[in-house]
Each structure stands twice: as structure tokens, then as C-alpha cells.
Amino acid sequence: MTALLDAAAEVDEDELVSLTARAISQEKLTPTQILAGLDARRATRHSALLRELCGEAGQGVESILEWRFMQEVVLAHGLPEPTRQVRLLMGSRSDAVWDEFGLVAELDGQLGHEDKFRDMARDNRLVLKGFTTLRYGWHDVRHRPCESAWQVASALQITGWTGQRERCRRCRRARMN
């Protein structure tokens, strides 16, 4: 835990999110341990981010891509929050699930998605259970979050969501559908 808090002084936000999410998902540290370490220190760079991550990690955020998806696609655009890391099929977990709308978002970083055919087979089995899968990678989430949010909102609306996607500060600068 000391190493993680020391690293906070040296790394940028993305690297800190990645380190923290990995440590928690691999059960090397718990959010409670990180929070106790923060409380024991006088000051830690990125302490607000670490506190927020500790809350998010308990809700299934396991990577920087998942963190960015929640921050820049879902929350920034006022979309309903999905349930994260859901076991819809035996032997696999889905990154973000809007169960009541039959929608799944898979966030494809490099780790855990080396076998595209396995992912395709899972998507096909999910269709048979009534789910539609949208897939996003780093470029979609980091560089095109407004378009990704528009797609998620549209898929949710097709299946019964009556809400509206909000325009974030980026949307206001770019022309979106």
C-alpha cells in the first residue's frame, strides 16, 4: 500500500488508475487498506482520485478503460449506470450490463481480450439470451466518448429507456447526432 501511495506522487492520473485498479482486482490491496493509508498520511498527490477509485473499485471497475468508460461515456452523458462485472454466462463476465434493457458493453483492452473468437462466441450466446453487445476500445472511450455515449443511449432507447443523453462539454464543442 505504501508503494502505491508513493507512486501517486510520480505517475499521471491514467497510470495511477491503472495501478490501483490492478492492485484491487488482483486482491493485492483492498479499498479499505488504501483509504487507511491515505488517512494516515498528511498529504498524497491524487488523494481525491484515489478515494473515488476506492468507491468505484467496490462496484466493479477493474481497469483504466473501465474507469474512463464510466467517467467519460456514462456519467458525463447522464446515462443510467450499468452493473459491472456481471456473470451472464458460465465462465465469463461482462464489463457493463444494463440488464433491464438487454444491453451489454464490453470494453476491449489488451488484457483478457486476446482471443477475439472467444469474445465473438460469447456475444453470440448472449444474443440467444436476449442481449445486444456493444464493444468499445481505448480509442472509442478516450477519443470519441460522445459518439460512444450516443450509441449506448440509442441502444438503451431502442429497448425501452425513456431518458435522454446529456451533452457533455465535449459534445457542445462538436456536432453530434
OpenMM code with the backbone's topology and positions (N, CA, C; nanometers):
from openmm import Vec3, app, unit

residues = "MET THR ALA LEU LEU ASP ALA ALA ALA GLU VAL ASP GLU ASP GLU LEU VAL SER LEU THR ALA ARG ALA ILE SER GLN GLU LYS LEU THR PRO THR GLN ILE LEU ALA GLY LEU ASP ALA ARG ARG ALA THR ARG HIS SER ALA LEU LEU ARG GLU LEU CYS GLY GLU ALA GLY GLN GLY VAL GLU SER ILE LEU GLU TRP ARG PHE MET GLN GLU VAL VAL LEU ALA HIS GLY LEU PRO GLU PRO THR ARG GLN VAL ARG LEU LEU MET GLY SER ARG SER ASP ALA VAL TRP ASP GLU PHE GLY LEU VAL ALA GLU LEU ASP GLY GLN LEU GLY HIS GLU ASP LYS PHE ARG ASP MET ALA ARG ASP ASN ARG LEU VAL LEU LYS GLY PHE THR THR LEU ARG TYR GLY TRP HIS ASP VAL ARG HIS ARG PRO CYS GLU SER ALA TRP GLN VAL ALA SER ALA LEU GLN ILE THR GLY TRP THR GLY GLN ARG GLU ARG CYS ARG ARG CYS ARG ARG ALA ARG MET ASN".split()
positions = [
    Vec3(0.0824, -0.1177, 0.0000),
    Vec3(0.0000, 0.0000, 0.0000),
    Vec3(0.0877, 0.1252, 0.0000),
    Vec3(0.1949, 0.1227, 0.0752),
    Vec3(0.2874, 0.2348, 0.0771),
    Vec3(0.3427, 0.2610, -0.0625),
    Vec3(0.3753, 0.1541, -0.1346),
    Vec3(0.4298, 0.1692, -0.2697),
    Vec3(0.3297, 0.2384, -0.3623),
    Vec3(0.2022, 0.2022, -0.3515),
    Vec3(0.1000, 0.2654, -0.4347),
    Vec3(0.0879, 0.4137, -0.4019),
    Vec3(0.0851, 0.4472, -0.2743),
    Vec3(0.0728, 0.5874, -0.2349),
    Vec3(0.1976, 0.6660, -0.2717),
    Vec3(0.3130, 0.6044, -0.2637),
    Vec3(0.4364, 0.6706, -0.3082),
    Vec3(0.4335, 0.6934, -0.4596),
    Vec3(0.3822, 0.5945, -0.5327),
    Vec3(0.3744, 0.6060, -0.6785),
    Vec3(0.2828, 0.7203, -0.7203),
    Vec3(0.1826, 0.7506, -0.6400),
    Vec3(0.0886, 0.8589, -0.6724),
    Vec3(0.1609, 0.9914, -0.6941),
    Vec3(0.2728, 1.0086, -0.6278),
    Vec3(0.3493, 1.1326, -0.6425),
    Vec3(0.4263, 1.1381, -0.7743),
    Vec3(0.4445, 1.0232, -0.8366),
    Vec3(0.5313, 1.0157, -0.9538),
    Vec3(0.4583, 0.9951, -1.0865),
    Vec3(0.3387, 0.9382, -1.0838),
    Vec3(0.2721, 0.8979, -1.2080),
    Vec3(0.1561, 0.9914, -1.2411),
    Vec3(0.1114, 0.9839, -1.3679),
    Vec3(-0.0047, 1.0642, -1.4068),
    Vec3(-0.1336, 0.9922, -1.3652),
    Vec3(-0.2452, 1.0586, -1.3879),
    Vec3(-0.3741, 1.0068, -1.3439),
    Vec3(-0.4056, 0.8701, -1.4054),
    Vec3(-0.3844, 0.8542, -1.5354),
    Vec3(-0.4156, 0.7266, -1.6010),
    Vec3(-0.3345, 0.6127, -1.5426),
    Vec3(-0.2056, 0.6356, -1.5215),
    Vec3(-0.1200, 0.5309, -1.4656),
    Vec3(-0.1620, 0.4962, -1.3230),
    Vec3(-0.1996, 0.5969, -1.2445),
    Vec3(-0.2443, 0.5712, -1.1078),
    Vec3(-0.3737, 0.4906, -1.1065),
    Vec3(-0.4673, 0.5249, -1.1945),
    Vec3(-0.5921, 0.4483, -1.2028),
    Vec3(-0.5604, 0.3039, -1.2396),
    Vec3(-0.4719, 0.2851, -1.3361),
    Vec3(-0.4349, 0.1513, -1.3792),
    Vec3(-0.3707, 0.0714, -1.2655),
    Vec3(-0.2752, 0.1318, -1.1973),
    Vec3(-0.2078, 0.0643, -1.0856),
    Vec3(-0.3064, 0.0278, -0.9745),
    Vec3(-0.3934, 0.1212, -0.9411),
    Vec3(-0.4886, 0.0992, -0.8317),
    Vec3(-0.5906, -0.0076, -0.8689),
    Vec3(-0.6468, 0.0036, -0.9883),
    Vec3(-0.7468, -0.0953, -1.0322),
    Vec3(-0.6860, -0.2352, -1.0365),
    Vec3(-0.5632, -0.2450, -1.0856),
    Vec3(-0.4965, -0.3752, -1.0928),
    Vec3(-0.4707, -0.4320, -0.9531),
    Vec3(-0.4229, -0.3487, -0.8623),
    Vec3(-0.3938, -0.3954, -0.7265),
    Vec3(-0.5206, -0.4451, -0.6569),
    Vec3(-0.6301, -0.3743, -0.6776),
    Vec3(-0.7556, -0.4144, -0.6131),
    Vec3(-0.8145, -0.5380, -0.6798),
    Vec3(-0.8175, -0.5415, -0.8134),
    Vec3(-0.8780, -0.6566, -0.8827),
    Vec3(-0.7978, -0.7844, -0.8599),
    Vec3(-0.6663, -0.7710, -0.8400),
    Vec3(-0.5828, -0.8883, -0.8126),
    Vec3(-0.5749, -0.9188, -0.6632),
    Vec3(-0.6522, -0.8456, -0.5853),
    Vec3(-0.6631, -0.8635, -0.4407),
    Vec3(-0.5303, -0.8495, -0.3675),
    Vec3(-0.4430, -0.7620, -0.4206),
    Vec3(-0.3184, -0.7302, -0.3523),
    Vec3(-0.3429, -0.6234, -0.2468),
    Vec3(-0.4420, -0.5380, -0.2732),
    Vec3(-0.4834, -0.4336, -0.1794),
    Vec3(-0.6356, -0.4259, -0.1786),
    Vec3(-0.6907, -0.3797, -0.0690),
    Vec3(-0.8344, -0.3562, -0.0627),
    Vec3(-0.8578, -0.2052, -0.0599),
    Vec3(-0.9749, -0.1616, -0.1011),
    Vec3(-1.0057, -0.0185, -0.0895),
    Vec3(-0.9906, 0.0312, 0.0544),
    Vec3(-1.0269, -0.0512, 0.1505),
    Vec3(-1.0153, -0.0127, 0.2920),
    Vec3(-0.8696, 0.0126, 0.3297),
    Vec3(-0.7791, -0.0712, 0.2814),
    Vec3(-0.6362, -0.0523, 0.3107),
    Vec3(-0.5843, 0.0771, 0.2492),
    Vec3(-0.6257, 0.1047, 0.1261),
    Vec3(-0.5802, 0.2268, 0.0593),
    Vec3(-0.6333, 0.3495, 0.1318),
    Vec3(-0.7597, 0.3465, 0.1693),
    Vec3(-0.8182, 0.4602, 0.2425),
    Vec3(-0.7503, 0.4805, 0.3776),
    Vec3(-0.7198, 0.3720, 0.4470),
    Vec3(-0.6495, 0.3832, 0.5755),
    Vec3(-0.5109, 0.4438, 0.5548),
    Vec3(-0.4439, 0.4031, 0.4481),
    Vec3(-0.3125, 0.4601, 0.4168),
    Vec3(-0.3217, 0.6088, 0.3866),
    Vec3(-0.4236, 0.6487, 0.3131),
    Vec3(-0.4437, 0.7916, 0.2840),
    Vec3(-0.4702, 0.8697, 0.4125),
    Vec3(-0.5520, 0.8130, 0.4994),
    Vec3(-0.5843, 0.8804, 0.6250),
    Vec3(-0.4623, 0.8956, 0.7159),
    Vec3(-0.3695, 0.8012, 0.7045),
    Vec3(-0.2500, 0.8047, 0.7887),
    Vec3(-0.1451, 0.9038, 0.7384),
    Vec3(-0.1573, 0.9462, 0.6150),
    Vec3(-0.0606, 1.0408, 0.5577),
    Vec3(-0.1136, 1.1829, 0.5661),
    Vec3(-0.0216, 1.2713, 0.5726),
    Vec3(-0.0578, 1.4131, 0.5783),
    Vec3(-0.1130, 1.4617, 0.4442),
    Vec3(-0.0457, 1.4266, 0.3373),
    Vec3(-0.0907, 1.4669, 0.2042),
    Vec3(-0.0400, 1.3652, 0.1022),
    Vec3(-0.1241, 1.3365, 0.0055),
    Vec3(-0.0869, 1.2462, -0.1033),
    Vec3(-0.1394, 1.3052, -0.2327),
    Vec3(-0.0525, 1.3146, -0.3309),
    Vec3(-0.0949, 1.3621, -0.4629),
    Vec3(-0.2037, 1.2680, -0.5160),
    Vec3(-0.3036, 1.3221, -0.5792),
    Vec3(-0.4161, 1.2452, -0.6355),
    Vec3(-0.5013, 1.1784, -0.5278),
    Vec3(-0.5000, 1.2296, -0.4048),
    Vec3(-0.5754, 1.1628, -0.2982),
    Vec3(-0.7260, 1.1609, -0.3270),
    Vec3(-0.7801, 1.2663, -0.3849),
    Vec3(-0.9237, 1.2668, -0.4174),
    Vec3(-0.9555, 1.1581, -0.5201),
    Vec3(-0.8687, 1.1442, -0.6193),
    Vec3(-0.8874, 1.0403, -0.7199),
    Vec3(-0.8801, 0.9018, -0.6554),
    Vec3(-0.7825, 0.8806, -0.5684),
    Vec3(-0.7700, 0.7511, -0.5012),
    Vec3(-0.8942, 0.7189, -0.4182),
    Vec3(-0.9476, 0.8186, -0.3498),
    Vec3(-1.0704, 0.7956, -0.2710),
    Vec3(-1.1869, 0.7586, -0.3621),
    Vec3(-1.1985, 0.8271, -0.4725),
    Vec3(-1.3057, 0.7959, -0.5673),
    Vec3(-1.2871, 0.6558, -0.6254),
    Vec3(-1.1641, 0.6213, -0.6594),
    Vec3(-1.1350, 0.4882, -0.7128),
    Vec3(-1.1692, 0.3784, -0.6133),
    Vec3(-1.1437, 0.4022, -0.4870),
    Vec3(-1.1750, 0.3015, -0.3858),
    Vec3(-1.3244, 0.2731, -0.3831),
    Vec3(-1.4056, 0.3733, -0.4038),
    Vec3(-1.5500, 0.3531, -0.4122),
    Vec3(-1.5889, 0.2810, -0.5400),
    Vec3(-1.5283, 0.3194, -0.6510),
    Vec3(-1.5596, 0.2584, -0.7804),
    Vec3(-1.5112, 0.1138, -0.7878),
    Vec3(-1.3965, 0.0858, -0.7283),
    Vec3(-1.3413, -0.0495, -0.7349),
    Vec3(-1.4361, -0.1490, -0.6689),
    Vec3(-1.5034, -0.1062, -0.5648),
    Vec3(-1.6003, -0.1930, -0.4997),
    Vec3(-1.7219, -0.2192, -0.5859),
    Vec3(-1.7369, -0.1398, -0.6933),
    Vec3(-1.8504, -0.1571, -0.7833),
    Vec3(-1.8087, -0.2204, -0.9152),
    Vec3(-1.6887, -0.2709, -0.9246),
    Vec3(-1.6501, -0.3483, -1.0419),
    Vec3(-1.5592, -0.2834, -1.1432),
    Vec3(-1.5031, -0.1672, -1.1158),
    Vec3(-1.4084, -0.1082, -1.2101),
    Vec3(-1.2738, -0.1771, -1.1902),
    Vec3(-1.2241, -0.2394, -1.2981),
    Vec3(-1.1010, -0.3170, -1.2869),
    Vec3(-0.9884, -0.2688, -1.3772),
    Vec3(-1.0127, -0.1642, -1.4557),
    Vec3(-0.9073, -0.1180, -1.5464),
    Vec3(-0.9261, 0.0302, -1.5766),
    Vec3(-0.8224, 0.0892, -1.6330),
    Vec3(-0.8292, 0.2295, -1.6730),
    Vec3(-0.9356, 0.2477, -1.7811),
    Vec3(-0.9501, 0.1512, -1.8704),
    Vec3(-1.0521, 0.1611, -1.9749),
    Vec3(-1.1922, 0.1619, -1.9137),
    Vec3(-1.2160, 0.0767, -1.8156),
    Vec3(-1.3466, 0.0742, -1.7490),
    Vec3(-1.3713, 0.2040, -1.6725),
    Vec3(-1.2690, 0.2570, -1.6091),
    Vec3(-1.2810, 0.3837, -1.5360),
    Vec3(-1.3189, 0.4966, -1.6322),
    Vec3(-1.2442, 0.5058, -1.7421),
    Vec3(-1.2713, 0.6112, -1.8409),
    Vec3(-1.4107, 0.5953, -1.9020),
    Vec3(-1.4530, 0.4728, -1.9295),
    Vec3(-1.5862, 0.4490, -1.9841),
    Vec3(-1.6931, 0.5030, -1.8883),
    Vec3(-1.6773, 0.4717, -1.7603),
    Vec3(-1.7762, 0.5202, -1.6627),
    Vec3(-1.7730, 0.6721, -1.6520),
    Vec3(-1.6550, 0.7316, -1.6489),
    Vec3(-1.6427, 0.8756, -1.6308),
    Vec3(-1.6826, 0.9543, -1.7552),
    Vec3(-1.6275, 0.9149, -1.8705),
    Vec3(-1.6387, 0.9979, -1.9907),
    Vec3(-1.7536, 0.9598, -2.0839),
    Vec3(-1.8025, 0.8381, -2.0709),
    Vec3(-1.9147, 0.7966, -2.1554),
    Vec3(-2.0440, 0.7963, -2.0735),
    Vec3(-2.0482, 0.7192, -1.9669),
    Vec3(-2.1729, 0.7013, -1.8920),
    Vec3(-2.2080, 0.8241, -1.8084),
    Vec3(-2.1249, 0.8591, -1.7126),
    Vec3(-2.1584, 0.9672, -1.6197),
    Vec3(-2.1617, 1.1041, -1.6870),
    Vec3(-2.0649, 1.1321, -1.7730),
    Vec3(-2.0584, 1.2632, -1.8388),
    Vec3(-2.1795, 1.2894, -1.9276),
    Vec3(-2.2469, 1.1822, -1.9702),
    Vec3(-2.3605, 1.1973, -2.0612),
    Vec3(-2.4942, 1.1616, -1.9956),
    Vec3(-2.4935, 1.1456, -1.8651),
    Vec3(-2.6180, 1.1221, -1.7930),
    Vec3(-2.6878, 0.9918, -1.8268),
    Vec3(-2.6110, 0.8917, -1.8639),
    Vec3(-2.6694, 0.7613, -1.8954),
    Vec3(-2.6923, 0.6832, -1.7670),
    Vec3(-2.7881, 0.5917, -1.7675),
    Vec3(-2.8062, 0.5099, -1.6472),
    Vec3(-2.6811, 0.4266, -1.6214),
    Vec3(-2.6476, 0.4103, -1.4950),
    Vec3(-2.5274, 0.3344, -1.4620),
    Vec3(-2.5522, 0.1852, -1.4800),
    Vec3(-2.4599, 0.1183, -1.5456),
    Vec3(-2.4729, -0.0268, -1.5615),
    Vec3(-2.4240, -0.0993, -1.4363),
    Vec3(-2.4587, -0.2236, -1.4272),
    Vec3(-2.3969, -0.3125, -1.3290),
    Vec3(-2.2690, -0.3618, -1.3943),
    Vec3(-2.1630, -0.3711, -1.3140),
    Vec3(-2.0334, -0.4071, -1.3721),
    Vec3(-1.9891, -0.5460, -1.3300),
    Vec3(-1.9128, -0.6086, -1.4180),
    Vec3(-1.8542, -0.7408, -1.3956),
    Vec3(-1.9629, -0.8440, -1.3619),
    Vec3(-2.0575, -0.8585, -1.4536),
    Vec3(-2.1729, -0.9463, -1.4338),
    Vec3(-2.1483, -1.0799, -1.5033),
    Vec3(-2.1834, -1.1870, -1.4344),
    Vec3(-2.1735, -1.3218, -1.4929),
    Vec3(-2.3079, -1.3568, -1.5574),
    Vec3(-2.3188, -1.3269, -1.6861),
    Vec3(-2.4398, -1.3616, -1.7615),
    Vec3(-2.4297, -1.5014, -1.8197),
    Vec3(-2.3073, -1.5453, -1.8420),
    Vec3(-2.2802, -1.6778, -1.8958),
    Vec3(-2.1767, -1.7466, -1.8090),
    Vec3(-2.1872, -1.8763, -1.8012),
    Vec3(-2.0919, -1.9544, -1.7238),
    Vec3(-1.9505, -1.9336, -1.7776),
    Vec3(-1.8565, -1.9015, -1.6920),
    Vec3(-1.7171, -1.8900, -1.7315),
    Vec3(-1.6746, -1.7551, -1.7864),
    Vec3(-1.7632, -1.6550, -1.7834),
    Vec3(-1.7214, -1.5232, -1.8318),
    Vec3(-1.7963, -1.4137, -1.7558),
    Vec3(-1.7393, -1.2951, -1.7624),
    Vec3(-1.8028, -1.1779, -1.7022),
    Vec3(-1.8153, -1.0711, -1.8091),
    Vec3(-1.9226, -0.9948, -1.7985),
    Vec3(-1.9429, -0.8824, -1.8900),
    Vec3(-1.9099, -0.7541, -1.8158),
    Vec3(-1.8423, -0.6624, -1.8851),
    Vec3(-1.7918, -0.5407, -1.8211),
    Vec3(-1.9012, -0.4485, -1.7700),
    Vec3(-2.0025, -0.4239, -1.8512),
    Vec3(-2.1105, -0.3317, -1.8129),
    Vec3(-2.2420, -0.3877, -1.8670),
    Vec3(-2.3411, -0.4002, -1.7785),
    Vec3(-2.4675, -0.4613, -1.8183),
    Vec3(-2.5842, -0.3748, -1.7727),
    Vec3(-2.6717, -0.3458, -1.8679),
    Vec3(-2.7995, -0.2825, -1.8388),
    Vec3(-2.9022, -0.3946, -1.8563),
    Vec3(-2.9180, -0.4749, -1.7521),
    Vec3(-2.9982, -0.5965, -1.7577),
    Vec3(-3.1412, -0.5698, -1.8039),
    Vec3(-3.2047, -0.4672, -1.7475),
    Vec3(-3.3450, -0.4405, -1.7815),
    Vec3(-3.3640, -0.3997, -1.9269),
    Vec3(-3.2558, -0.3582, -1.9924),
    Vec3(-3.2635, -0.3181, -2.1328),
    Vec3(-3.1958, -0.4185, -2.2260),
    Vec3(-3.1453, -0.5281, -2.1700),
    Vec3(-3.0821, -0.6305, -2.2523),
    Vec3(-2.9596, -0.5811, -2.3262),
    Vec3(-2.8825, -0.4931, -2.2613),
    Vec3(-2.7653, -0.4342, -2.3271),
    Vec3(-2.6390, -0.4636, -2.2474),
    Vec3(-2.5337, -0.4979, -2.3211),
    Vec3(-2.4024, -0.5241, -2.2632),
    Vec3(-2.3014, -0.4352, -2.3343),
    Vec3(-2.2103, -0.3756, -2.2595),
    Vec3(-2.0961, -0.3054, -2.3186),
    Vec3(-1.9707, -0.3811, -2.2769),
    Vec3(-1.8945, -0.4229, -2.3745),
    Vec3(-1.7665, -0.4880, -2.3491),
    Vec3(-1.6560, -0.3898, -2.3822),
    Vec3(-1.5620, -0.3783, -2.2919),
    Vec3(-1.4519, -0.2833, -2.3061),
    Vec3(-1.3260, -0.3632, -2.3343),
    Vec3(-1.2806, -0.3534, -2.4575),
    Vec3(-1.1744, -0.4399, -2.5040),
    Vec3(-1.0379, -0.3738, -2.4994),
    Vec3(-0.9723, -0.3922, -2.3861),
    Vec3(-0.8321, -0.3569, -2.3767),
    Vec3(-0.7539, -0.4790, -2.4229),
    Vec3(-0.6266, -0.4819, -2.3979),
    Vec3(-0.5475, -0.5965, -2.4411),
    Vec3(-0.5629, -0.7143, -2.3460),
    Vec3(-0.5679, -0.6867, -2.2166),
    Vec3(-0.5734, -0.7934, -2.1179),
    Vec3(-0.7099, -0.8607, -2.1193),
    Vec3(-0.7110, -0.9909, -2.1378),
    Vec3(-0.8344, -1.0664, -2.1330),
    Vec3(-0.9126, -1.0684, -2.2631),
    Vec3(-0.8628, -0.9999, -2.3658),
    Vec3(-0.9353, -0.9973, -2.4935),
    Vec3(-0.8439, -1.0344, -2.6096),
    Vec3(-0.7468, -1.1206, -2.5813),
    Vec3(-0.6540, -1.1620, -2.6858),
    Vec3(-0.7233, -1.2524, -2.7872),
    Vec3(-0.8232, -1.3270, -2.7426),
    Vec3(-0.8923, -1.4237, -2.8281),
    Vec3(-1.0252, -1.3649, -2.8753),
    Vec3(-1.0217, -1.3011, -2.9921),
    Vec3(-1.1413, -1.2362, -3.0461),
    Vec3(-1.2515, -1.3368, -3.0796),
    Vec3(-1.2125, -1.4603, -3.1151),
    Vec3(-1.3137, -1.5602, -3.1473),
    Vec3(-1.3906, -1.6031, -3.0220),
    Vec3(-1.3222, -1.6070, -2.9079),
    Vec3(-1.3913, -1.6377, -2.7828),
    Vec3(-1.4904, -1.5270, -2.7500),
    Vec3(-1.4481, -1.4009, -2.7705),
    Vec3(-1.5385, -1.2878, -2.7471),
    Vec3(-1.6597, -1.2957, -2.8398),
    Vec3(-1.6367, -1.3303, -2.9653),
    Vec3(-1.7448, -1.3406, -3.0627),
    Vec3(-1.8420, -1.4522, -3.0217),
    Vec3(-1.7911, -1.5641, -2.9778),
    Vec3(-1.8765, -1.6749, -2.9342),
    Vec3(-1.9605, -1.6332, -2.8134),
    Vec3(-1.8994, -1.5601, -2.7218),
    Vec3(-1.9740, -1.5107, -2.6052),
    Vec3(-2.0844, -1.4151, -2.6497),
    Vec3(-2.0526, -1.3237, -2.7409),
    Vec3(-2.1538, -1.2299, -2.7910),
    Vec3(-2.2697, -1.3055, -2.8562),
    Vec3(-2.2382, -1.4080, -2.9324),
    Vec3(-2.3417, -1.4864, -2.9979),
    Vec3(-2.4307, -1.5572, -2.8954),
    Vec3(-2.3706, -1.6122, -2.7909),
    Vec3(-2.4503, -1.6780, -2.6864),
    Vec3(-2.5356, -1.5765, -2.6115),
    Vec3(-2.4855, -1.4547, -2.5941),
    Vec3(-2.5644, -1.3510, -2.5277),
    Vec3(-2.6868, -1.3117, -2.6101),
    Vec3(-2.6724, -1.3088, -2.7424),
    Vec3(-2.7873, -1.2796, -2.8288),
    Vec3(-2.8983, -1.3814, -2.8029),
    Vec3(-2.8614, -1.5056, -2.7864),
    Vec3(-2.9596, -1.6107, -2.7614),
    Vec3(-3.0290, -1.5933, -2.6263),
    Vec3(-2.9681, -1.5173, -2.5375),
    Vec3(-3.0302, -1.4860, -2.4081),
    Vec3(-3.1011, -1.3504, -2.4101),
    Vec3(-3.1048, -1.2857, -2.5276),
    Vec3(-3.1767, -1.1599, -2.5409),
    Vec3(-3.0941, -1.0345, -2.5179),
    Vec3(-2.9621, -1.0456, -2.5239),
    Vec3(-2.8751, -0.9301, -2.5010),
    Vec3(-2.8074, -0.8856, -2.6309),
    Vec3(-2.7923, -0.7557, -2.6441),
    Vec3(-2.7142, -0.6964, -2.7516),
    Vec3(-2.5821, -0.6509, -2.6909),
    Vec3(-2.4728, -0.6744, -2.7614),
    Vec3(-2.3415, -0.6338, -2.7115),
    Vec3(-2.2848, -0.5213, -2.7971),
    Vec3(-2.2424, -0.4150, -2.7311),
    Vec3(-2.1652, -0.3082, -2.7939),
    Vec3(-2.0222, -0.3227, -2.7448),
    Vec3(-1.9248, -0.3041, -2.8345),
    Vec3(-1.7842, -0.3181, -2.7961),
    Vec3(-1.7106, -0.1866, -2.8170),
    Vec3(-1.6303, -0.1518, -2.7168),
    Vec3(-1.5523, -0.0287, -2.7229),
    Vec3(-1.4092, -0.0557, -2.6810),
    Vec3(-1.3181, 0.0117, -2.7483),
    Vec3(-1.1770, 0.0045, -2.7140),
    Vec3(-1.1290, 0.1395, -2.6637),
    Vec3(-0.9993, 0.1492, -2.6438),
    Vec3(-0.9389, 0.2703, -2.5884),
    Vec3(-0.9709, 0.3936, -2.6734),
    Vec3(-0.9586, 0.3805, -2.8038),
    Vec3(-0.9815, 0.4947, -2.8929),
    Vec3(-1.1259, 0.5443, -2.8814),
    Vec3(-1.2214, 0.4525, -2.8752),
    Vec3(-1.3627, 0.4898, -2.8639),
    Vec3(-1.3904, 0.5664, -2.7349),
    Vec3(-1.3344, 0.5182, -2.6270),
    Vec3(-1.3632, 0.5755, -2.4952),
    Vec3(-1.2857, 0.7050, -2.4725),
    Vec3(-1.1616, 0.7072, -2.5124),
    Vec3(-1.0762, 0.8228, -2.4830),
    Vec3(-1.0911, 0.9353, -2.5856),
    Vec3(-1.1088, 0.8985, -2.7128),
    Vec3(-1.1089, 0.9999, -2.8174),
    Vec3(-1.2457, 1.0257, -2.8806),
    Vec3(-1.3399, 0.9332, -2.8594),
    Vec3(-1.4749, 0.9506, -2.9143),
    Vec3(-1.5820, 0.9164, -2.8108),
    Vec3(-1.5697, 0.9695, -2.6893),
    Vec3(-1.6672, 0.9317, -2.5859),
    Vec3(-1.8092, 0.9792, -2.6157),
    Vec3(-1.8229, 1.0911, -2.6840),
    Vec3(-1.9571, 1.1438, -2.7141),
    Vec3(-2.0289, 1.0537, -2.8144),
    Vec3(-1.9560, 1.0090, -2.9153),
    Vec3(-2.0153, 0.9172, -3.0122),
    Vec3(-2.0491, 0.7840, -2.9450),
    Vec3(-1.9611, 0.7362, -2.8584),
    Vec3(-1.9880, 0.6121, -2.7856),
    Vec3(-2.1116, 0.6282, -2.6978),
    Vec3(-2.1233, 0.7425, -2.6304),
    Vec3(-2.2406, 0.7684, -2.5460),
    Vec3(-2.3675, 0.7736, -2.6301),
    Vec3(-2.3592, 0.8341, -2.7474),
    Vec3(-2.4743, 0.8413, -2.8365),
    Vec3(-2.5183, 0.6996, -2.8753),
    Vec3(-2.4215, 0.6110, -2.9031),
    Vec3(-2.4550, 0.4737, -2.9395),
    Vec3(-2.5200, 0.3993, -2.8236),
    Vec3(-2.4627, 0.4133, -2.7045),
    Vec3(-2.5198, 0.3460, -2.5870),
    Vec3(-2.6602, 0.3990, -2.5610),
    Vec3(-2.6764, 0.5312, -2.5633),
    Vec3(-2.8084, 0.5908, -2.5398),
    Vec3(-2.9094, 0.5422, -2.6432),
    Vec3(-2.8698, 0.5367, -2.7690),
    Vec3(-2.9597, 0.4904, -2.8753),
    Vec3(-3.0007, 0.3455, -2.8531),
    Vec3(-2.9041, 0.2603, -2.8175),
    Vec3(-2.9349, 0.1188, -2.7911),
    Vec3(-3.0284, 0.1060, -2.6706),
    Vec3(-3.0047, 0.1861, -2.5667),
    Vec3(-3.0932, 0.1839, -2.4496),
    Vec3(-3.2340, 0.2291, -2.4862),
    Vec3(-3.2443, 0.3330, -2.5671),
    Vec3(-3.3757, 0.3849, -2.6065),
    Vec3(-3.4518, 0.2843, -2.6921),
    Vec3(-3.3831, 0.2136, -2.7788),
    Vec3(-3.4471, 0.1120, -2.8624),
    Vec3(-3.5134, 0.0053, -2.7751),
    Vec3(-3.4522, -0.0220, -2.6618),
    Vec3(-3.5031, -0.1289, -2.5752),
    Vec3(-3.5847, -0.0772, -2.4570),
    Vec3(-3.6238, 0.0504, -2.4609),
    Vec3(-3.7198, 0.0974, -2.3617),
    Vec3(-3.6766, 0.2076, -2.2666),
    Vec3(-3.5502, 0.2478, -2.2702),
    Vec3(-3.5086, 0.3575, -2.1816),
    Vec3(-3.5740, 0.4856, -2.2313),
    Vec3(-3.6369, 0.5594, -2.1401),
    Vec3(-3.7073, 0.6818, -2.1787),
    Vec3(-3.6263, 0.8075, -2.1513),
    Vec3(-3.5060, 0.7909, -2.1003),
    Vec3(-3.4208, 0.9061, -2.0719),
    Vec3(-3.3582, 0.9626, -2.1981),
    Vec3(-3.2842, 1.0689, -2.1785),
    Vec3(-3.2131, 1.1341, -2.2887),
    Vec3(-3.0658, 1.1482, -2.2531),
    Vec3(-2.9812, 1.1312, -2.3513),
    Vec3(-2.8377, 1.1530, -2.3321),
    Vec3(-2.8149, 1.3020, -2.3119),
    Vec3(-2.7363, 1.3331, -2.2113),
    Vec3(-2.6998, 1.4726, -2.1880),
    Vec3(-2.5772, 1.5071, -2.2711),
    Vec3(-2.5664, 1.6327, -2.3031),
    Vec3(-2.4495, 1.6788, -2.3781),
    Vec3(-2.3421, 1.7223, -2.2783),
    Vec3(-2.2251, 1.6621, -2.2886),
    Vec3(-2.1132, 1.6999, -2.2026),
    Vec3(-2.0417, 1.8206, -2.2639),
    Vec3(-1.9362, 1.8665, -2.2000),
    Vec3(-1.8631, 1.9827, -2.2516),
    Vec3(-1.8024, 1.9551, -2.3886),
    Vec3(-1.7613, 1.8302, -2.4145),
    Vec3(-1.7070, 1.7948, -2.5469),
    Vec3(-1.8163, 1.7981, -2.6532),
    Vec3(-1.9344, 1.7473, -2.6188),
    Vec3(-2.0467, 1.7445, -2.7145),
    Vec3(-2.0814, 1.8854, -2.7601),
    Vec3(-2.0726, 1.9788, -2.6699),
    Vec3(-2.1081, 2.1165, -2.7014),
    Vec3(-2.0118, 2.1755, -2.8034),
    Vec3(-1.8872, 2.1268, -2.8039),
    Vec3(-1.7882, 2.1767, -2.8999),
    Vec3(-1.7969, 2.1050, -3.0330),
    Vec3(-1.8455, 1.9817, -3.0307),
    Vec3(-1.8534, 1.9033, -3.1550),
    Vec3(-2.0016, 1.8863, -3.1943),
    Vec3(-2.0232, 1.8687, -3.3188),
    Vec3(-2.1612, 1.8474, -3.3652),
    Vec3(-2.1914, 1.6969, -3.3559),
    Vec3(-2.2889, 1.6627, -3.2722),
    Vec3(-2.3270, 1.5214, -3.2544),
    Vec3(-2.4706, 1.5022, -3.2985),
    Vec3(-2.5021, 1.3785, -3.3385),
    Vec3(-2.6398, 1.3443, -3.3784),
    Vec3(-2.7346, 1.3608, -3.2627),
] * unit.nanometer
topology = app.Topology()
chain = topology.addChain("A")
for resn in residues:
    res = topology.addResidue(resn, chain)
    for name in ("N", "CA", "C"):
        topology.addAtom(name, app.Element.getBySymbol(name[0]), res)
